[in-house]
Amino acid sequence: MDIGVCVASHIGDVGYAVAAEQMGFSHAWFADSQMLWSDCYACLALAASQTSRIQLGTGVAISGTRPAPVNAAAIASINALAPRRTFFGVGAGNTAMRVMGLPPQRLKDFEAYLQTLAPLLKGEEAQLQTNQGKRWVKHIMPDAGFVNFEDTIPLYVSGFGPKSLGLAGRYGDGAVLTLPRSGAAMESFFTAIEQGATGTLDRQKFYTTALTAIAVLEPGEAINSERVLAHCGAMAMAAVHYAYDQYRNFGHNPPNLLADMWEDYCQMLAEYPEERRHQRVHLGHNCWVLPEEMRFLTPKVLQGTCLIGSQDNVLERLAELSEVGLSQVMILPGFDARYQSLASVSEKLIEAARRF
């Protein structure tokens, strides 16, 4: 089991990726959300110049904000700086698009995007759909050192539902998932992935990663202690943001773990003007919990969205996840506690997780 870190891309904090490498984390996934954080490729370039072992890539790049040739050239530029340790994660843009009041890219368009992207990541020619029809595109000067396609850039596709997971199976070398809550849940993920694959999929080689936050409890520490809230609160609240978007845009009911606080939460957001509510929903997203939202982070919500428990409990859970085929968990801790979270996970979990 690998343990990586998802980075809220910050142009002034390349030291975070350096620290993650020093502490034994396997991957640094730089998030791409232009109205929240710094540009992920600028941050990746800095990280590539100051690290030598950690795998570097997008976590995840957004299909709706950059054409496929732009993303392919950008990550191939990083691959020139960090050969054999660059990967490319891509998704339809749940947060990056919604924070601008726009929906994620439709699945039909996302598949067309992946059809163009996959060959471009190999330095091959692909067809690009434009408003003037389809055009053949490829990087025409790859041998001059501008980019690196010689070293493989693994493609990891983010998927939350059966259809998007199917696209991961069809086009990807791996998938970025929600954290499976059971072996049965992971099996359903693999079933959807395999149904999309064009041939037989080797589960041992297909790389799966789940996003979460982790807090290893001290003896007697409460699940909602100040420290746990600092490490996991922002991740838990981001799950609430996602559920609200699903409810607001599609009428989907929230998960059961949010039932007790849902009416209160919706009433709070209803006080904000509709035309700017999309900005308010994601304020502090995966970095901080706003003071007025802290009351929603009950032990039930925290445990239902993050990995929280004693060292033995968390290691047991990681072992179970590894056994059912999860290759990596990547953690996204609260921004102010991110270094402390790295240190805790490194000290208490990483060495043991390598044995799974």
C-alpha positions as CSV (number, residue, x, y, z in Angstrom):
1,M,0.0,0.0,0.0
2,D,1.4,3.4,-1.1
3,I,0.5,6.5,0.9
4,G,0.6,9.7,-1.1
5,V,-0.3,13.3,-0.5
6,C,-2.8,15.5,-2.4
7,V,-1.5,19.1,-2.5
8,A,-3.6,22.2,-2.4
9,S,-1.3,23.8,-5.0
10,H,0.5,26.8,-3.4
11,I,3.2,28.6,-5.3
12,G,5.0,29.7,-2.1
13,D,5.1,26.3,-0.5
14,V,7.2,23.9,-2.6
15,G,8.8,22.8,0.7
16,Y,5.6,20.8,1.3
17,A,6.4,18.4,-1.5
18,V,10.0,18.3,-0.4
19,A,8.9,17.4,3.1
20,A,6.6,14.7,1.8
21,E,9.5,13.1,-0.1
22,Q,11.7,13.2,2.9
23,M,9.0,11.6,5.1
24,G,8.5,8.7,2.7
25,F,5.3,9.6,0.8
26,S,5.1,7.9,-2.6
27,H,3.2,10.5,-4.6
28,A,2.4,14.2,-4.6
29,W,-0.8,14.9,-6.4
30,F,-1.1,18.7,-7.2
31,A,-4.7,19.8,-7.3
32,D,-5.9,21.8,-10.3
33,S,-8.6,24.3,-9.2
34,Q,-7.9,27.7,-10.7
35,M,-10.3,29.8,-8.6
36,L,-9.1,28.2,-5.3
37,W,-5.3,27.6,-5.5
38,S,-2.2,28.4,-7.5
39,D,-1.6,26.9,-10.9
40,C,-0.8,23.3,-10.5
41,Y,1.8,23.1,-13.3
42,A,3.8,26.1,-11.9
43,C,3.9,24.3,-8.6
44,L,4.8,20.9,-10.2
45,A,7.7,22.6,-12.0
46,L,9.1,23.9,-8.7
47,A,8.6,20.6,-7.0
48,A,10.3,18.7,-9.8
49,S,13.3,21.0,-9.5
50,Q,13.7,20.3,-5.7
51,T,12.9,16.6,-5.4
52,S,14.4,13.5,-6.8
53,R,12.3,10.4,-5.8
54,I,8.7,11.3,-5.1
55,Q,6.2,10.7,-8.0
56,L,4.7,14.0,-9.2
57,G,1.5,14.7,-11.1
58,T,-1.9,16.3,-11.2
59,G,-4.4,15.4,-8.7
60,V,-6.5,15.9,-10.7
61,A,-6.2,18.1,-13.8
62,I,-9.6,19.3,-15.1
63,S,-10.8,18.5,-18.6
64,G,-13.2,21.4,-18.8
65,T,-10.7,24.2,-18.3
66,R,-7.8,23.2,-20.6
67,P,-8.0,21.5,-24.0
68,A,-6.4,18.1,-24.1
69,P,-3.3,19.3,-26.1
70,V,-2.6,21.9,-23.5
71,N,-2.8,19.5,-20.6
72,A,-0.7,16.9,-22.5
73,A,2.1,19.5,-23.3
74,A,2.0,20.8,-19.7
75,I,2.5,17.4,-18.1
76,A,5.0,16.3,-20.7
77,S,7.0,19.5,-19.8
78,I,7.0,18.3,-16.2
79,N,8.1,14.9,-17.4
80,A,11.1,16.5,-18.9
81,L,12.0,17.9,-15.5
82,A,11.1,14.7,-13.6
83,P,11.5,11.7,-16.0
84,R,10.2,8.3,-14.8
85,R,8.3,9.9,-11.9
86,T,5.6,12.0,-13.6
87,F,2.0,10.9,-13.8
88,F,-1.2,12.5,-15.0
89,G,-4.5,12.4,-13.2
90,V,-7.6,13.9,-14.9
91,G,-11.2,14.4,-14.0
92,A,-14.3,16.2,-15.3
93,G,-14.1,19.0,-12.7
94,N,-16.5,18.6,-9.8
95,T,-15.0,21.5,-7.7
96,A,-13.0,23.4,-10.3
97,M,-16.1,23.9,-12.5
98,R,-18.7,24.3,-9.8
99,V,-16.7,27.0,-8.0
100,M,-17.3,29.0,-11.2
101,G,-21.0,28.2,-11.2
102,L,-20.6,25.7,-14.0
103,P,-21.3,21.9,-14.2
104,P,-18.6,19.3,-14.6
105,Q,-17.9,18.2,-18.2
106,R,-20.6,15.8,-19.5
107,L,-19.6,12.2,-19.7
108,K,-19.9,12.1,-23.5
109,D,-17.6,15.1,-23.8
110,F,-15.2,13.7,-21.1
111,E,-14.9,10.5,-23.1
112,A,-14.1,12.5,-26.3
113,Y,-11.5,14.4,-24.3
114,L,-9.9,11.1,-23.1
115,Q,-9.9,9.8,-26.7
116,T,-7.8,12.8,-27.7
117,L,-5.7,12.9,-24.5
118,A,-4.5,9.3,-24.2
119,P,-2.5,9.2,-27.5
120,L,-1.2,12.7,-26.9
121,L,0.3,11.6,-23.6
122,K,2.3,9.0,-25.6
123,G,3.5,11.6,-28.1
124,E,1.2,10.2,-30.7
125,E,-1.2,11.9,-33.1
126,A,-4.8,12.4,-32.1
127,Q,-8.0,14.0,-33.4
128,L,-9.2,17.1,-31.6
129,Q,-12.8,18.2,-31.9
130,T,-13.0,22.0,-32.6
131,N,-15.8,24.4,-33.5
132,Q,-14.4,24.1,-37.0
133,G,-14.6,20.3,-37.1
134,K,-12.0,17.7,-36.2
135,R,-8.3,18.4,-36.6
136,W,-5.3,16.1,-36.4
137,V,-2.9,17.3,-33.6
138,K,0.4,16.1,-32.2
139,H,3.4,17.7,-30.6
140,I,5.6,18.3,-33.7
141,M,8.9,19.0,-32.0
142,P,9.2,16.5,-29.1
143,D,12.9,15.8,-29.7
144,A,14.1,19.2,-29.0
145,G,13.9,18.9,-25.2
146,F,10.7,20.9,-24.8
147,V,8.8,17.9,-23.6
148,N,9.4,14.3,-22.7
149,F,7.2,11.5,-24.1
150,E,9.9,8.9,-24.1
151,D,9.3,8.1,-20.5
152,T,5.8,6.8,-19.8
153,I,3.3,9.2,-18.3
154,P,0.7,7.0,-16.5
155,L,-2.9,8.2,-17.0
156,Y,-5.2,8.0,-13.9
157,V,-8.8,8.9,-14.5
158,S,-11.0,10.2,-11.7
159,G,-14.4,8.4,-11.4
160,F,-17.2,8.6,-8.9
161,G,-20.0,6.6,-10.7
162,P,-20.1,3.5,-12.8
163,K,-19.9,5.3,-16.2
164,S,-16.9,7.4,-15.3
165,L,-15.2,4.4,-13.7
166,G,-15.8,2.6,-17.0
167,L,-14.0,5.4,-18.8
168,A,-11.1,4.8,-16.4
169,G,-11.0,1.2,-17.4
170,R,-11.2,2.0,-21.1
171,Y,-8.5,4.8,-21.3
172,G,-6.6,4.8,-18.0
173,D,-3.7,3.0,-16.4
174,G,-5.5,3.5,-13.1
175,A,-8.4,5.3,-11.4
176,V,-8.8,7.9,-8.7
177,L,-11.7,6.8,-6.4
178,T,-13.7,7.8,-3.4
179,L,-12.6,5.9,-0.4
180,P,-14.3,2.5,-0.4
181,R,-16.1,1.7,2.8
182,S,-16.0,-2.1,2.3
183,G,-14.6,-4.9,0.2
184,A,-18.0,-5.0,-1.5
185,A,-17.7,-1.3,-2.4
186,M,-14.2,-1.9,-3.9
187,E,-15.5,-4.9,-5.9
188,S,-18.3,-2.7,-7.3
189,F,-15.6,-0.2,-8.4
190,F,-13.6,-2.8,-10.1
191,T,-16.7,-4.3,-11.8
192,A,-17.5,-0.9,-13.3
193,I,-13.9,-0.4,-14.4
194,E,-13.8,-3.8,-16.0
195,Q,-17.0,-3.3,-17.8
196,G,-15.5,-0.2,-19.5
197,A,-12.2,-1.9,-20.4
198,T,-11.8,-3.0,-24.0
199,G,-10.0,-6.2,-23.0
200,T,-9.1,-8.2,-19.9
201,L,-8.1,-5.9,-17.2
202,D,-5.3,-7.0,-14.8
203,R,-6.3,-5.8,-11.4
204,Q,-2.7,-6.2,-10.1
205,K,-1.4,-3.7,-12.7
206,F,-4.3,-1.3,-12.7
207,Y,-3.4,1.4,-10.1
208,T,-6.2,2.6,-7.8
209,T,-6.0,5.6,-5.5
210,A,-8.5,7.0,-3.0
211,L,-8.6,10.5,-1.5
212,T,-9.0,10.9,2.3
213,A,-7.6,12.6,5.4
214,I,-6.1,10.6,8.2
215,A,-5.8,11.2,12.0
216,V,-4.1,8.7,14.2
217,L,-5.7,9.2,17.7
218,E,-3.6,9.6,20.8
219,P,-4.7,7.5,23.8
220,G,-8.0,8.8,25.1
221,E,-8.3,11.4,22.3
222,A,-11.8,12.3,21.1
223,I,-12.7,11.8,17.5
224,N,-13.6,15.5,17.3
225,S,-10.7,16.9,19.2
226,E,-9.1,20.1,18.1
227,R,-6.2,18.3,16.6
228,V,-8.4,15.9,14.6
229,L,-10.5,18.7,13.4
230,A,-7.3,20.5,12.2
231,H,-6.2,17.4,10.3
232,C,-9.5,16.1,9.0
233,G,-12.1,18.8,9.3
234,A,-11.5,20.4,5.9
235,M,-11.8,17.1,4.1
236,A,-15.0,16.2,6.0
237,M,-16.5,19.5,5.1
238,A,-15.5,19.1,1.5
239,A,-17.6,16.0,1.4
240,V,-20.6,18.1,2.7
241,H,-19.9,20.6,-0.1
242,Y,-20.0,17.8,-2.7
243,A,-23.2,16.5,-1.3
244,Y,-24.8,19.9,-1.4
245,D,-23.8,20.4,-5.1
246,Q,-25.4,17.0,-5.9
247,Y,-28.5,18.0,-4.1
248,R,-28.6,21.5,-5.5
249,N,-27.9,20.6,-9.1
250,F,-29.5,17.2,-9.5
251,G,-31.9,16.8,-6.5
252,H,-29.8,13.9,-5.1
253,N,-30.5,13.1,-1.4
254,P,-27.6,13.5,0.9
255,P,-25.8,10.4,2.4
256,N,-27.3,9.1,5.6
257,L,-24.4,10.3,7.7
258,L,-25.4,13.9,6.9
259,A,-29.1,13.5,7.7
260,D,-29.0,15.1,11.2
261,M,-27.4,18.3,10.0
262,W,-28.7,18.6,6.5
263,E,-31.7,21.0,7.0
264,D,-29.6,23.3,9.2
265,Y,-26.8,23.4,6.6
266,C,-29.1,24.1,3.7
267,Q,-30.8,26.9,5.6
268,M,-27.5,28.5,6.3
269,L,-26.5,28.5,2.6
270,A,-30.0,29.7,1.6
271,E,-29.1,33.1,3.2
272,Y,-26.6,33.7,0.4
273,P,-27.6,35.2,-2.9
274,E,-28.3,32.4,-5.5
275,E,-26.1,34.0,-8.2
276,R,-23.0,33.8,-5.9
277,R,-23.9,30.8,-3.8
278,H,-21.5,28.6,-5.7
279,Q,-18.6,30.7,-4.4
280,R,-19.9,30.4,-0.8
281,V,-20.3,26.7,-0.9
282,H,-16.7,26.1,-1.6
283,L,-15.2,28.8,0.5
284,G,-12.2,27.3,2.4
285,H,-12.6,24.1,0.4
286,N,-10.2,21.4,1.6
287,C,-8.1,24.0,3.4
288,W,-10.1,25.5,6.3
289,V,-13.4,25.0,8.0
290,L,-15.3,28.3,8.4
291,P,-16.3,29.0,12.0
292,E,-20.0,28.9,11.2
293,E,-19.5,25.4,9.6
294,M,-17.6,23.9,12.5
295,R,-20.9,22.7,14.2
296,F,-21.6,20.4,11.3
297,L,-18.4,18.3,12.0
298,T,-19.8,15.7,14.4
299,P,-18.0,12.5,15.2
300,K,-20.3,10.7,12.8
301,V,-19.5,13.0,9.9
302,L,-15.8,12.9,10.6
303,Q,-15.6,9.1,10.8
304,G,-17.8,8.7,7.8
305,T,-15.6,10.8,5.5
306,C,-12.0,10.3,6.9
307,L,-9.8,7.5,8.3
308,I,-9.7,8.2,12.1
309,G,-8.7,5.8,14.8
310,S,-5.9,4.4,16.9
311,Q,-2.7,3.4,15.1
312,D,-3.8,-0.3,15.1
313,N,-7.2,0.6,13.8
314,V,-6.0,2.7,10.9
315,L,-3.3,0.2,10.0
316,E,-5.9,-2.6,10.0
317,R,-8.2,-0.5,7.8
318,L,-5.3,0.2,5.3
319,A,-4.5,-3.5,5.3
320,E,-8.1,-4.4,4.4
321,L,-8.1,-1.8,1.6
322,S,-4.9,-3.2,0.2
323,E,-6.3,-6.7,0.4
324,V,-9.3,-5.7,-1.8
325,G,-7.1,-4.0,-4.4
326,L,-6.6,-0.4,-3.4
327,S,-3.1,0.6,-4.4
328,Q,-2.8,3.9,-2.6
329,V,-4.5,6.4,-0.3
330,M,-3.6,10.0,-0.7
331,I,-4.2,12.3,2.1
332,L,-5.3,15.9,2.0
333,P,-5.1,17.4,5.5
334,G,-6.2,20.8,6.6
335,F,-3.9,23.5,5.3
336,D,-2.7,24.9,8.7
337,A,-1.9,21.4,10.0
338,R,-0.5,19.9,6.8
339,Y,3.1,19.5,8.0
340,Q,2.0,18.0,11.3
341,S,-0.3,15.6,9.5
342,L,2.5,14.5,7.2
343,A,4.8,13.9,10.2
344,S,2.1,11.9,12.1
345,V,1.2,9.7,9.1
346,S,4.9,9.2,8.2
347,E,5.9,8.2,11.7
348,K,2.9,5.9,12.5
349,L,1.7,4.4,9.2
350,I,4.0,4.6,6.2
351,E,6.6,2.0,7.1
352,A,4.0,-0.5,8.2
353,A,1.8,0.1,5.2
354,R,4.7,-0.8,2.9
355,R,4.4,-4.4,4.1
356,F,0.8,-4.8,3.0
